[in-house]
Amino acid sequence: MKILLDKEALHDGVAQMAQQIEVAFEGRQLTIVGILTGSVVLMADLIRKIDQPMRVGVIQASSYRGATTQRRELVINSELLIDISGRDVLLVDDIFDTGHTLKSVIEKMQEYGPSSIRSAVLLKKEGRQEVACEPDFTAFRIPDEFVVGYGLDYEDMYRNLPYLAALESHDLKKHAQLATENQLPF
């Protein structure tokens, strides 16, 4: 794996984004909604850095399942979503890649009548955007590489890494071999 952002860089970038969010929502109660599962680590760090009243909830959305790096049909599960009617909402996600997930989740959440919805992402992948939608807050811009760590996964693994790394082709081959032998080193 090639490390793109170490623990300190991630900490600093999230802290800067938290400051921007505080300024943008100053004087208003904030409802933060994280997109499961990738945003869990970011959301945990982010809410501890924002010093203002807030409510916290989650929504589930996924377009990657199993051993693939190819996007499939997006599935959104809003059963866990807290009441956002009349609320100022900050939607938090791990990565902005093509933009389809963020755009679709925002559209779904609009059905529940929030006062406003803004979005924050840890990463924006360069050169991949396919929709006319931009996150309002972005901590980092990264090259077009498949990344893991700090909540991002490959086959539900690597989310616990305290840094952000790019999986290279030999990493994927090693992962597949170890998975076949049921000997993943975690």
ChimeraX commands (.cxc) that place a marker at each C-alpha (Angstrom):
marker #1 position 0.00,0.00,0.00 radius 0.5
marker #1 position 1.12,3.49,-0.73 radius 0.5
marker #1 position 0.34,5.94,2.09 radius 0.5
marker #1 position -1.29,9.12,0.75 radius 0.5
marker #1 position -2.23,10.85,4.02 radius 0.5
marker #1 position -0.76,9.99,7.41 radius 0.5
marker #1 position -2.57,10.23,10.74 radius 0.5
marker #1 position -1.39,13.79,11.43 radius 0.5
marker #1 position -2.40,15.09,8.00 radius 0.5
marker #1 position -5.86,13.56,8.39 radius 0.5
marker #1 position -6.24,15.11,11.84 radius 0.5
marker #1 position -5.24,18.55,10.55 radius 0.5
marker #1 position -7.48,18.38,7.48 radius 0.5
marker #1 position -10.54,17.33,9.50 radius 0.5
marker #1 position -9.85,20.10,12.04 radius 0.5
marker #1 position -9.71,22.72,9.26 radius 0.5
marker #1 position -12.93,21.43,7.73 radius 0.5
marker #1 position -14.61,21.51,11.18 radius 0.5
marker #1 position -13.66,25.19,11.54 radius 0.5
marker #1 position -15.22,25.98,8.14 radius 0.5
marker #1 position -18.40,24.13,9.13 radius 0.5
marker #1 position -18.63,26.03,12.44 radius 0.5
marker #1 position -18.42,29.34,10.61 radius 0.5
marker #1 position -21.01,28.29,8.00 radius 0.5
marker #1 position -23.53,27.12,10.63 radius 0.5
marker #1 position -22.78,29.70,13.32 radius 0.5
marker #1 position -25.79,30.40,15.52 radius 0.5
marker #1 position -27.81,27.47,14.18 radius 0.5
marker #1 position -28.40,24.02,15.58 radius 0.5
marker #1 position -26.83,21.51,13.25 radius 0.5
marker #1 position -28.07,18.03,12.36 radius 0.5
marker #1 position -25.19,15.91,11.14 radius 0.5
marker #1 position -26.07,12.81,9.13 radius 0.5
marker #1 position -23.32,10.36,8.19 radius 0.5
marker #1 position -23.56,7.98,5.27 radius 0.5
marker #1 position -22.84,4.48,6.57 radius 0.5
marker #1 position -20.42,2.84,6.69 radius 0.5
marker #1 position -17.51,4.78,5.24 radius 0.5
marker #1 position -18.17,8.04,7.06 radius 0.5
marker #1 position -18.12,6.56,10.60 radius 0.5
marker #1 position -14.49,7.43,11.40 radius 0.5
marker #1 position -14.70,10.89,9.83 radius 0.5
marker #1 position -18.00,11.67,11.53 radius 0.5
marker #1 position -16.68,10.60,14.95 radius 0.5
marker #1 position -13.67,12.88,14.62 radius 0.5
marker #1 position -15.64,15.73,13.05 radius 0.5
marker #1 position -18.38,15.97,15.69 radius 0.5
marker #1 position -15.78,16.17,18.45 radius 0.5
marker #1 position -14.18,19.16,16.72 radius 0.5
marker #1 position -17.38,21.17,16.12 radius 0.5
marker #1 position -18.19,23.20,19.21 radius 0.5
marker #1 position -21.89,23.95,18.85 radius 0.5
marker #1 position -25.23,22.27,19.51 radius 0.5
marker #1 position -25.89,19.34,17.20 radius 0.5
marker #1 position -27.93,16.25,16.59 radius 0.5
marker #1 position -26.31,13.20,15.00 radius 0.5
marker #1 position -27.83,10.52,12.80 radius 0.5
marker #1 position -27.05,8.14,9.96 radius 0.5
marker #1 position -28.34,6.97,6.61 radius 0.5
marker #1 position -27.11,3.94,4.71 radius 0.5
marker #1 position -26.09,4.03,1.06 radius 0.5
marker #1 position -23.94,1.64,-0.93 radius 0.5
marker #1 position -23.05,1.00,-4.53 radius 0.5
marker #1 position -20.04,-1.29,-3.94 radius 0.5
marker #1 position -20.55,-4.85,-2.72 radius 0.5
marker #1 position -18.08,-7.72,-2.56 radius 0.5
marker #1 position -14.75,-7.89,-4.36 radius 0.5
marker #1 position -15.19,-5.02,-6.77 radius 0.5
marker #1 position -13.99,-1.52,-7.41 radius 0.5
marker #1 position -16.78,-1.01,-9.95 radius 0.5
marker #1 position -19.89,0.95,-8.99 radius 0.5
marker #1 position -23.21,-0.89,-9.07 radius 0.5
marker #1 position -26.79,0.26,-8.52 radius 0.5
marker #1 position -27.02,2.55,-5.50 radius 0.5
marker #1 position -29.12,1.27,-2.62 radius 0.5
marker #1 position -30.31,3.83,-0.02 radius 0.5
marker #1 position -31.77,2.75,3.31 radius 0.5
marker #1 position -33.25,5.68,5.24 radius 0.5
marker #1 position -34.83,3.63,8.05 radius 0.5
marker #1 position -32.14,4.78,10.50 radius 0.5
marker #1 position -32.48,8.45,9.57 radius 0.5
marker #1 position -33.49,10.78,12.42 radius 0.5
marker #1 position -36.15,13.46,11.88 radius 0.5
marker #1 position -34.61,16.19,9.70 radius 0.5
marker #1 position -37.80,18.11,8.95 radius 0.5
marker #1 position -37.16,21.85,9.29 radius 0.5
marker #1 position -33.51,21.24,10.26 radius 0.5
marker #1 position -30.19,22.49,8.93 radius 0.5
marker #1 position -28.49,19.27,7.85 radius 0.5
marker #1 position -24.85,18.51,7.17 radius 0.5
marker #1 position -24.50,15.27,5.20 radius 0.5
marker #1 position -21.11,13.63,5.83 radius 0.5
marker #1 position -19.51,11.09,3.49 radius 0.5
marker #1 position -16.08,9.56,3.16 radius 0.5
marker #1 position -15.34,10.17,-0.53 radius 0.5
marker #1 position -16.71,12.09,-3.48 radius 0.5
marker #1 position -15.84,9.98,-6.51 radius 0.5
marker #1 position -18.33,10.18,-9.39 radius 0.5
marker #1 position -20.79,12.14,-7.24 radius 0.5
marker #1 position -23.72,9.77,-7.80 radius 0.5
marker #1 position -23.98,8.72,-4.13 radius 0.5
marker #1 position -23.92,12.25,-2.74 radius 0.5
marker #1 position -26.40,13.55,-5.32 radius 0.5
marker #1 position -28.81,10.64,-4.79 radius 0.5
marker #1 position -28.69,10.76,-1.00 radius 0.5
marker #1 position -29.29,14.53,-1.02 radius 0.5
marker #1 position -32.30,14.01,-3.31 radius 0.5
marker #1 position -33.65,11.30,-0.98 radius 0.5
marker #1 position -33.17,13.47,2.10 radius 0.5
marker #1 position -34.98,16.40,0.44 radius 0.5
marker #1 position -38.13,14.25,0.66 radius 0.5
marker #1 position -38.04,14.69,4.47 radius 0.5
marker #1 position -38.29,18.51,4.35 radius 0.5
marker #1 position -35.06,19.84,5.85 radius 0.5
marker #1 position -34.52,23.62,5.95 radius 0.5
marker #1 position -31.17,23.14,4.25 radius 0.5
marker #1 position -28.75,20.41,3.29 radius 0.5
marker #1 position -25.03,20.96,2.88 radius 0.5
marker #1 position -22.40,18.26,2.45 radius 0.5
marker #1 position -18.93,17.49,3.76 radius 0.5
marker #1 position -16.55,14.85,2.46 radius 0.5
marker #1 position -13.15,13.73,3.59 radius 0.5
marker #1 position -11.90,13.18,0.04 radius 0.5
marker #1 position -12.65,14.38,-3.45 radius 0.5
marker #1 position -11.16,12.17,-6.12 radius 0.5
marker #1 position -9.83,14.22,-9.04 radius 0.5
marker #1 position -11.10,13.58,-12.56 radius 0.5
marker #1 position -13.98,11.25,-11.70 radius 0.5
marker #1 position -17.00,13.53,-11.30 radius 0.5
marker #1 position -20.00,12.57,-13.45 radius 0.5
marker #1 position -22.77,14.71,-11.94 radius 0.5
marker #1 position -23.47,18.41,-11.47 radius 0.5
marker #1 position -23.08,18.29,-7.70 radius 0.5
marker #1 position -20.22,19.47,-5.51 radius 0.5
marker #1 position -19.59,18.91,-1.81 radius 0.5
marker #1 position -19.78,22.13,0.22 radius 0.5
marker #1 position -16.81,21.15,2.38 radius 0.5
marker #1 position -13.86,18.99,1.36 radius 0.5
marker #1 position -10.88,18.12,3.53 radius 0.5
marker #1 position -8.60,16.70,0.80 radius 0.5
marker #1 position -8.33,16.26,-2.95 radius 0.5
marker #1 position -6.68,13.02,-4.05 radius 0.5
marker #1 position -5.61,11.42,-7.34 radius 0.5
marker #1 position -7.74,8.80,-9.05 radius 0.5
marker #1 position -6.60,5.79,-7.00 radius 0.5
marker #1 position -8.51,3.19,-4.99 radius 0.5
marker #1 position -8.01,4.19,-1.36 radius 0.5
marker #1 position -8.54,2.51,1.99 radius 0.5
marker #1 position -8.18,3.45,5.64 radius 0.5
marker #1 position -9.79,6.04,7.91 radius 0.5
marker #1 position -13.19,4.43,7.26 radius 0.5
marker #1 position -12.76,3.53,3.59 radius 0.5
marker #1 position -12.66,-0.15,2.72 radius 0.5
marker #1 position -11.99,-2.88,0.24 radius 0.5
marker #1 position -14.30,-5.87,0.82 radius 0.5
marker #1 position -15.13,-4.41,4.24 radius 0.5
marker #1 position -11.47,-4.55,5.30 radius 0.5
marker #1 position -8.92,-1.80,6.09 radius 0.5
marker #1 position -11.44,0.69,7.56 radius 0.5
marker #1 position -9.49,0.69,10.82 radius 0.5
marker #1 position -6.20,1.94,9.35 radius 0.5
marker #1 position -5.28,5.29,10.97 radius 0.5
marker #1 position -3.97,6.60,7.63 radius 0.5
marker #1 position -5.21,6.77,4.04 radius 0.5
marker #1 position -3.49,4.45,1.57 radius 0.5
marker #1 position -3.84,3.60,-2.10 radius 0.5
marker #1 position -4.24,-0.09,-2.87 radius 0.5
marker #1 position -1.93,-1.11,-5.66 radius 0.5
marker #1 position -2.44,-4.08,-7.99 radius 0.5
marker #1 position -0.09,-6.34,-6.00 radius 0.5
marker #1 position -2.07,-5.48,-2.83 radius 0.5
marker #1 position -5.29,-6.60,-4.50 radius 0.5
marker #1 position -3.69,-9.86,-5.65 radius 0.5
marker #1 position -2.31,-10.55,-2.17 radius 0.5
marker #1 position -5.70,-9.75,-0.61 radius 0.5
marker #1 position -7.45,-12.15,-3.00 radius 0.5
marker #1 position -4.95,-14.92,-2.29 radius 0.5
marker #1 position -5.20,-14.53,1.49 radius 0.5
marker #1 position -9.00,-14.36,1.32 radius 0.5
marker #1 position -9.08,-17.59,-0.67 radius 0.5
marker #1 position -6.93,-19.24,1.98 radius 0.5
marker #1 position -9.10,-17.59,4.67 radius 0.5
marker #1 position -5.95,-16.14,6.22 radius 0.5
marker #1 position -6.42,-12.40,6.03 radius 0.5
marker #1 position -3.87,-10.83,8.36 radius 0.5
marker #1 position -6.38,-8.93,10.52 radius 0.5
marker link #1:1,2 radius 0.2
marker link #1:2,3 radius 0.2
marker link #1:3,4 radius 0.2
marker link #1:4,5 radius 0.2
marker link #1:5,6 radius 0.2
marker link #1:6,7 radius 0.2
marker link #1:7,8 radius 0.2
marker link #1:8,9 radius 0.2
marker link #1:9,10 radius 0.2
marker link #1:10,11 radius 0.2
marker link #1:11,12 radius 0.2
marker link #1:12,13 radius 0.2
marker link #1:13,14 radius 0.2
marker link #1:14,15 radius 0.2
marker link #1:15,16 radius 0.2
marker link #1:16,17 radius 0.2
marker link #1:17,18 radius 0.2
marker link #1:18,19 radius 0.2
marker link #1:19,20 radius 0.2
marker link #1:20,21 radius 0.2
marker link #1:21,22 radius 0.2
marker link #1:22,23 radius 0.2
marker link #1:23,24 radius 0.2
marker link #1:24,25 radius 0.2
marker link #1:25,26 radius 0.2
marker link #1:26,27 radius 0.2
marker link #1:27,28 radius 0.2
marker link #1:28,29 radius 0.2
marker link #1:29,30 radius 0.2
marker link #1:30,31 radius 0.2
marker link #1:31,32 radius 0.2
marker link #1:32,33 radius 0.2
marker link #1:33,34 radius 0.2
marker link #1:34,35 radius 0.2
marker link #1:35,36 radius 0.2
marker link #1:36,37 radius 0.2
marker link #1:37,38 radius 0.2
marker link #1:38,39 radius 0.2
marker link #1:39,40 radius 0.2
marker link #1:40,41 radius 0.2
marker link #1:41,42 radius 0.2
marker link #1:42,43 radius 0.2
marker link #1:43,44 radius 0.2
marker link #1:44,45 radius 0.2
marker link #1:45,46 radius 0.2
marker link #1:46,47 radius 0.2
marker link #1:47,48 radius 0.2
marker link #1:48,49 radius 0.2
marker link #1:49,50 radius 0.2
marker link #1:50,51 radius 0.2
marker link #1:51,52 radius 0.2
marker link #1:52,53 radius 0.2
marker link #1:53,54 radius 0.2
marker link #1:54,55 radius 0.2
marker link #1:55,56 radius 0.2
marker link #1:56,57 radius 0.2
marker link #1:57,58 radius 0.2
marker link #1:58,59 radius 0.2
marker link #1:59,60 radius 0.2
marker link #1:60,61 radius 0.2
marker link #1:61,62 radius 0.2
marker link #1:62,63 radius 0.2
marker link #1:63,64 radius 0.2
marker link #1:64,65 radius 0.2
marker link #1:65,66 radius 0.2
marker link #1:66,67 radius 0.2
marker link #1:67,68 radius 0.2
marker link #1:68,69 radius 0.2
marker link #1:69,70 radius 0.2
marker link #1:70,71 radius 0.2
marker link #1:71,72 radius 0.2
marker link #1:72,73 radius 0.2
marker link #1:73,74 radius 0.2
marker link #1:74,75 radius 0.2
marker link #1:75,76 radius 0.2
marker link #1:76,77 radius 0.2
marker link #1:77,78 radius 0.2
marker link #1:78,79 radius 0.2
marker link #1:79,80 radius 0.2
marker link #1:80,81 radius 0.2
marker link #1:81,82 radius 0.2
marker link #1:82,83 radius 0.2
marker link #1:83,84 radius 0.2
marker link #1:84,85 radius 0.2
marker link #1:85,86 radius 0.2
marker link #1:86,87 radius 0.2
marker link #1:87,88 radius 0.2
marker link #1:88,89 radius 0.2
marker link #1:89,90 radius 0.2
marker link #1:90,91 radius 0.2
marker link #1:91,92 radius 0.2
marker link #1:92,93 radius 0.2
marker link #1:93,94 radius 0.2
marker link #1:94,95 radius 0.2
marker link #1:95,96 radius 0.2
marker link #1:96,97 radius 0.2
marker link #1:97,98 radius 0.2
marker link #1:98,99 radius 0.2
marker link #1:99,100 radius 0.2
marker link #1:100,101 radius 0.2
marker link #1:101,102 radius 0.2
marker link #1:102,103 radius 0.2
marker link #1:103,104 radius 0.2
marker link #1:104,105 radius 0.2
marker link #1:105,106 radius 0.2
marker link #1:106,107 radius 0.2
marker link #1:107,108 radius 0.2
marker link #1:108,109 radius 0.2
marker link #1:109,110 radius 0.2
marker link #1:110,111 radius 0.2
marker link #1:111,112 radius 0.2
marker link #1:112,113 radius 0.2
marker link #1:113,114 radius 0.2
marker link #1:114,115 radius 0.2
marker link #1:115,116 radius 0.2
marker link #1:116,117 radius 0.2
marker link #1:117,118 radius 0.2
marker link #1:118,119 radius 0.2
marker link #1:119,120 radius 0.2
marker link #1:120,121 radius 0.2
marker link #1:121,122 radius 0.2
marker link #1:122,123 radius 0.2
marker link #1:123,124 radius 0.2
marker link #1:124,125 radius 0.2
marker link #1:125,126 radius 0.2
marker link #1:126,127 radius 0.2
marker link #1:127,128 radius 0.2
marker link #1:128,129 radius 0.2
marker link #1:129,130 radius 0.2
marker link #1:130,131 radius 0.2
marker link #1:131,132 radius 0.2
marker link #1:132,133 radius 0.2
marker link #1:133,134 radius 0.2
marker link #1:134,135 radius 0.2
marker link #1:135,136 radius 0.2
marker link #1:136,137 radius 0.2
marker link #1:137,138 radius 0.2
marker link #1:138,139 radius 0.2
marker link #1:139,140 radius 0.2
marker link #1:140,141 radius 0.2
marker link #1:141,142 radius 0.2
marker link #1:142,143 radius 0.2
marker link #1:143,144 radius 0.2
marker link #1:144,145 radius 0.2
marker link #1:145,146 radius 0.2
marker link #1:146,147 radius 0.2
marker link #1:147,148 radius 0.2
marker link #1:148,149 radius 0.2
marker link #1:149,150 radius 0.2
marker link #1:150,151 radius 0.2
marker link #1:151,152 radius 0.2
marker link #1:152,153 radius 0.2
marker link #1:153,154 radius 0.2
marker link #1:154,155 radius 0.2
marker link #1:155,156 radius 0.2
marker link #1:156,157 radius 0.2
marker link #1:157,158 radius 0.2
marker link #1:158,159 radius 0.2
marker link #1:159,160 radius 0.2
marker link #1:160,161 radius 0.2
marker link #1:161,162 radius 0.2
marker link #1:162,163 radius 0.2
marker link #1:163,164 radius 0.2
marker link #1:164,165 radius 0.2
marker link #1:165,166 radius 0.2
marker link #1:166,167 radius 0.2
marker link #1:167,168 radius 0.2
marker link #1:168,169 radius 0.2
marker link #1:169,170 radius 0.2
marker link #1:170,171 radius 0.2
marker link #1:171,172 radius 0.2
marker link #1:172,173 radius 0.2
marker link #1:173,174 radius 0.2
marker link #1:174,175 radius 0.2
marker link #1:175,176 radius 0.2
marker link #1:176,177 radius 0.2
marker link #1:177,178 radius 0.2
marker link #1:178,179 radius 0.2
marker link #1:179,180 radius 0.2
marker link #1:180,181 radius 0.2
marker link #1:181,182 radius 0.2
marker link #1:182,183 radius 0.2
marker link #1:183,184 radius 0.2
marker link #1:184,185 radius 0.2
marker link #1:185,186 radius 0.2
view
